[in-house]
Amino acid sequence: MPNVYLDYNATTPVEPAVMEAMLPWFTDQFWNAASAHGAGVTARGAIETARSQVAELINAGPRELVLTSGSTEANNLAIKGVAGRARGQRDTVLVAATEHKAVLDSADWLAVQGIRVEKIPVGCDGALDVAHLTSLLSDRVLLVSIMLANNETGIIQPLKLVSELAHRFGALVHTDATQAVGKINVDVQDLNVDMLSLSAHKFYGPKGVGALFVRRGIDLEAQLHGGGHESGHRSGTLNVPGVVGMGAAAQLAGESIDRDAASAHALTTKLIEGLRGRLDRVEWIGQGPACLPNTVSLRFVGADAEAVMANAPSVFVSSGSACSSRIPEPSYVLIAMGLSQDEAYECLRFSVGRHTTGDEIAAAVVSIAEAVDRVRGLASTEHYADQTEGAIR
């Protein structure tokens, strides 16, 4: 069967219109936006147009955006940058246990520097333990960083409530919205967050470019030093083609977000119903209304996810496992939700996108179901063989 790409949370294709907007800035208009001459001014104008397009997507002011190389840099700048400017008694940072590694590792780096870091647990549904968060809040808390939507499960956290609670104690709020921007409506004013990270390649823009929303009045210590670009927040020659592409992708996302979300919901519903119609013991991890419409994490009880992927090579999905130094480990996100290691190894993430079709979902259902049946059959045979060998001994 033809390949079916169901890993849109990992990355998305660059839209043709986005590529078209970028191409001149690779060739004829190759100019440096920091140059003082006319060509530089033209490039700078393109940067500012794109900045406005991205700002409009999240209802921010253009000057509140710091352009970065992506969400990892944006997360590092937000977390380390705030801590670098911290004064007085605020010496605590709170993060959710299910954050992306870019947030968790940044927080761990702060811990080595003497900042107290507390990780907030989540429930079995993946939702933040708000009571636990409340118990940790005090006038010593500098920053609360909670992702808007989880990259593995699609679970959406109650950011408005988090902001309300944190601000009562004077703490700042950062959210890694990498998976949310372009998939659901994201409004920094409504969420009342102080900082927000995003990445273009998650909403049909190019890789290697992103942004950090920083509310006016918040002071960050730069993590990259050099020419003092981006109002001193982030030095380095701006990637003009990439930024232009991010702006074009943001404009397209704003125009199609409701339509894309409705289509994604219909496709994931078709996927779940199709798999459950052909297989028993299929569990939806994090099922609930507060979830990205395009993302489903499913556990196929009794079937190792990596083995399922190997038996359905034409369906591109992600397993519930992450690899560190080439050593497979169970997903810490799923473990934090209460799954055992064995259960976490049985999970696959499916994420659909703007170009996914119903026919592709139907084909994927057949391929994945057949793969699960094969893997379960092999596991049953191996279990029987082990029992027989044990009885003979």
N, C-alpha and C positions, 0 to 999 in steps of 0.2 A: 504494500500500500504506500501511497505518497507520504512524505513526512508531514506530521501535524505538530505545529509549534504551540505548546500550552505552557509556556514559561515566561509570560509577559512581565511578571514581577521581577525577573532577572534583568531583562532589558527589552526594549521595543525597537522596531525598525524605524529608521529616519523616513518621515513622510516625504514624498516627491516634492511637494511645495516647499518644505523646509530645506531640502537639498538645493533646490533652485535658488532660494534666497541666499544660501551660503556660498555657492560657487563663485560669484564674482569676487568675493573677498579672499579667495585662494589665489586668484590669477591677476586680472587687471587692477583690482583694487586691493592690493596686498599690504596696504599701509599700516603703520604703527599709530594707534589711537593716541599715544602720548606725544607724538611729534607736534611741533608748533606751527608747521607750515600748512598750506591749504589742504593737502591730501590727508594729513593727520586730523585736521578739523572735520573733514568729511567722514573719516573712520570713527571719530569720536561721536559724531552725530548718529551714526548707525548703532553704536553702542548704547547711546541714550534712548534711542527709539526702542531697542530691544529691552532695555531695563524697564521702560514704561510698560511694555507688553507683559512682561513677567509680573511686574507689580500689580497690574490690573487683574491678573488671574487670581491673586490672593488678597485683593483689596488693600494693598499697601501703597505708601508713597514711593515714587521712584528712588528718591534719595535715601530711603530706608533699606535699600538692597545693596549688599556687598557681593560682588561677583567673585565666584570661586571656581576651582577645578571640579567641583562636585560636592555631594553631601558629606563625604568623609572629611574633607577639608572644612566644610561649613560647620559640622559637628565639633570638630577639634577647636575651631576658632571660637565658637560659642562657649563651650565648656571651659577650655583653658584660658580664653580671653577674658571672661568674666572673673575667674579666679585670680588672674594676674593683676586685676585692678581692685580686688577686694580690700577693704579697709575695715578696721574695727573688730567687732566680735563675731562677725559672720564667717564661720569656718566649716560649714557643713553643706554637702551636696547630696541630693536625693535623686535616685534614678530607679526606673522599673527593672525588675529582674529579667524582663524579656526584651530589653532594648537591643538595637543593632550593636555589633561589636565596636563600631566607630564611637558610640557613646560609652559603652561599658569600658573599653580600653582607655578612653580619655579620662573617665572617672577614676579608673585604677591608677593612672599616671598621677592624678591629683593626690590620691591617697599616699603615694610614695613621697610627695612633696609636703605631707603633713596635714592635708585637708581630710576631714572626716567624711567618709562616703557611706551612705546607707542605701541598700537595695530593697525596694518595695516589692513584696510578693504579689502574685496574681492568683485568682481562683482557678478552679478546674475549667471554667469557661474562658479563661484568658483575660478576664476583666481585672483591672487594677483593684487592689484591696484598698479602697478609699479610707476605711477606718484606720488601717495601719499607717497610711500616709498622714492622716490627721494627727495620729499619736506622735509622729516624728517631727511635725512642724513646730518651730519655735523662732524666736528672734535671732537665733544663731544660724539659721538656714540661709545660705546665699542663693542657691539655685535648685530648682526642681526641673528635671529633664524627663519628659514622658513622651514617647512616640505617639503620633496621631493614629496610625494604622500599622499593624504588625506585618512584616514582610512575609512571614511563613503562614500565618493563619488568616490574615486580613482583618483581625479584630480591631475595632475602632474604640479608642479609649475616651473617657469623658473629660476632654480637655477644658471645656468651659468651667466645670466644677473644680478641676485641679487648679486652674488659674485663680478662681475665686478664693479657694482655701489658702493657696500659697501667698497671694497678695495681702491677705489679712495680716500676715506676719512680715510683710515687706520683702518677701523672697521673689526673685525673678523666675520666670517660667520659659523654658526652651522646649520646643517640640521638633523631633525629627519627622518631618512630614513627607519624606521621600516617596513612600508608597501611596500616599493619599492625593498629592497634587496631580491634577489631570484625570483622576478617577472619580473623585467626589468634589463637591463644592467646598473650597477651603477659604475661609475669611478670617484674616488675622485680627480684625476688629471684633468680630463675633466671638472668636475663641479667646480673645484678650490675652494672647501670649506676647511675650517680650522679644522672643527670637524664634525663628522657624527656618529649618534647612530643607532644601529641595535640590533635585538633580534632573537635568534635561532629558537624559536618556531613558527615564522612566515614563515620559509622556511624548514619545515619538520625536525627540530631539537628538542631537549628537551626544556622544560620550565625552567625558572630560570637561564638562562645564556645568556649573550649578550656581546656587546663590544662598546667602544667609540674610533673612529679614532681621533687622535690628531696629527695634523701636527707638524713636528719637529720644535722646537724653541718656541712653545706655552707653557706657564707656567700655570698650574692649581693648585688651592688650594685643597688639599684632603678633601673629605667630610666624609670619614671613617678613623679613626685613630687607629693605633695598631702596627702591625708588619712591616709596610712600604712596603708591597707587591706591585707588579706592578710598580716598579721604584718610589715608594713613592706616587703614585697617588690614590691607592685604597688598603687599608689594609684588610686582611681577607684570611683565607686558601682557596686556589682555589678549585673549584668544578671540579676535574679531569674528572670524567665520563661525566659531562655536557659539559665541554670545548672540550673534544674529540668528543662528539656527534655533537657539533656545527661545528667543523672542517670538520667532515665527511659530514654533511648536506651541508656545503658551497661548498665542492668539487662536490657533486652531483648536486647542483643548477647550478654551473658553466657549467657543462656538458650538462644540459638539459634545460637551460633557454630559448633558442630560440624556442625549440620544445614545451615547456610548454606554452609560451606566445601565440604561434599560436593556440594551442589547446584551451586555455582559451578564446581567441577572438572568435573562432568559436562557442564555447558553449554559451557565453554571447549573441552573435548575435542570435543564435537559441532561447534562452530564451526570448529576447525582441520581436522578430518576433512572437513567439508562443503566448505570452501574448497579444500582440497587435492584433493578429489575432482572439482572442477569446473575448477580452474586448475592450470597448471604454474608452476614458479618462484616458489613461496611459501616464504619462509624465516621461521622462528620465531627472533626475536632473544632471546637469553638463555635458550634452552630448557634446562631442567634441573629436578631435584627441588626445589631450594631456590628456590621461586617462589610468589608469592601464587596461590591457586587461582582467583581471579577475573580475573586480568590476563594478556593476551597481546599482545605487540608483534610484528606481522607485517610483513615486507617483501615487496611485490609487485614483483618485478624487472621493470623496464621500464615501470612505471606511476607517475606522479607522484601522491603521496598527496593533495595538495590537489585535483587534478583528479578523483581517484576520489571524494572526498567530494562534489564538485560534481555528479558524475554519479549519486550515490546520496544525494540530499538527505533522504530519509526515515529514513536510518540515522544516528544521532547517535554519532559516534566522534571521537577526537582524532588529528590527524596527528602525525608525528614531529617536526614543526617547532614552534618557539616564536617568538613575535613580540616584537620589541623596538622600540619607537618606530615601530610599523607597518611595519617592514622585516623581511620573512620571513628567518629564519636557520635553518640546520639545527640539530637538537637537539644540544646539547653533551653530553648523556648518551650518545647513540649515537655521536658522534664520539669520545668518550673510550673507547668499546668497540671502536674501530678501524674503524668504517664511514667511508667517504668521504662528502663532502657530497652527492654525487649519490645514493648509497645511502641516506643518512639521509632524503632527501626522498621516498623510496619506502616509508616505514614508517607504519603506522597502529597506534594503540593501541586495543584492545578491552577493556573492563572491564565485567563483568556484575555483577548485584546480586541482592538478596533477591527482587525481584519480576520478574526476567527469566524468560521461559518458553521452553520448547523450540520452540514455534511461532514465537516472535519470532526465535530463532536461525536457524531454517530460512528465514524470510523475509529475514533479513539476509544470509545466505549467498547467496541468489539475487541480491539487489540489488547486493551488493558484487562478486560474480563478474561480473555483467553490466557493471558500471561499469569494472572492471579490463580486461575484454575491449575495451570501447569506447576506453578511454584508450590501451591498447597498440596498438589498430588505428590510432588517430589519430597516435600517435607514429611508427608504422611508415610511414604514408603521408607524414608530414612529412619523415621521414628519406629516403625514396625521392625526394621532390620536391627536397630539397636536393642529393642526389647527381646527379639529372638536370640541375638548373640548373647545377651545377658542371661537368658534362661538356659542356654546351652552351657555356659560357663558354670 
